[in-house]
Every structure is written in structure tokens, then in C-alpha cells.
Amino acid sequence: MPHFTQTKAGYQVLIKDRRQVTMTLYEQLKGAGVPLDNHESDLYALANETSKQIIMSHRNWQNTTTFRSQIDGKIWYDIPFAYQPFWEHVQKLAMKKSGQ
């Protein structure tokens, strides 16, 4: 049965079949059901108690800012460079370009 634990560096770790799998901030927020959005590589997370707790426990939380959405009027976190699918896409393009 998988379960989660917190490391000293603030990463949430999934323990599955006796293996540790470190989760990214994106994966932690998504797994917690926090509404997410993005602009290119920047991750937006709806500000609530769950997202606050996850972000504040992350080692790079100091780079996080907030903004009020012009669309829904709610407060969102802006986390630079944390939208993982963007970086996965960049990696695929680089691999394709290099012929791998």
C-alpha cells in the first residue's frame, strides 16, 4: 500500500513497494486536488490551505508570489518554472532534435 512521508528538504515522498519516489511540487499539488493552471513554465495554484501547506513545505517556496485572477477574482500562487509538463515537452523536443 503506497503512503507519503516528508523529507527534511521539504519534498513529499511516495513510498511504494519499499521504494521512495520523490514528488515534484507540481505532482504534490495535483495529487492533492488543488486547481492548477499555467503560463508556459510557470505554475499557478489556487490559494487555499492545502496549497499553502504544500508550497510552504517546499524548499523553494520563497520564489512564490500571489496574484488576483482577472478571470475568477480568486487569489492564486505563481510558482516560477514549476509547471512540470512544460519541461517534459521541452525534453521531448530536445531528444527529437538530437535524434534520440
C-alpha positions, -999 to 999 in steps of 0.1 A, spaced: 0 0 0 16 34 -10 19 61 16 35 95 18 62 110 40 80 143 42 118 147 38 139 173 57 143 192 24 106 196 22 99 172 -6 69 149 -2 80 113 -10 58 85 -21 67 52 -6 56 24 -30 67 -12 -28 96 -2 -5 109 24 -30 110 61 -24 98 83 -53 103 120 -47 74 140 -59 77 174 -76 58 204 -63 35 201 -94 28 164 -86 21 172 -49 -4 199 -57 -20 179 -85 -22 148 -62 -39 169 -35 -66 180 -59 -55 217 -59 -69 235 -90 -39 243 -113 -32 264 -143 -1 276 -160 16 301 -184 44 284 -202 67 271 -174 51 290 -146 27 270 -124 -4 286 -110 -21 270 -80 -53 283 -64 -45 297 -30 -61 276 -2 -50 259 30 -39 228 11 -18 246 -15 -3 269 12 8 239 33 24 221 3 41 252 -11 54 264 23 69 229 29 87 230 -4 124 241 -3 119 268 -30 88 285 -17 105 319 -14 102 323 -52 64 320 -50 42 351 -54 4 356 -54 -19 374 -77 -57 380 -80 -71 364 -112 -89 388 -136 -109 358 -147 -123 344 -114 -113 371 -89 -96 345 -67 -60 346 -53 -36 322 -70 0 313 -63 25 319 -91 54 294 -89 81 302 -115 94 273 -136 74 246 -117 49 235 -144 64 201 -150 46 192 -183 63 222 -199 97 208 -191 87 173 -202 77 188 -235 110 207 -238 129 175 -231 110 155 -257 117 182 -283 154 182 -274 156 144 -277 137 145 -310 161 172 -323 191 152 -313 178 121 -330 172 100 -299 
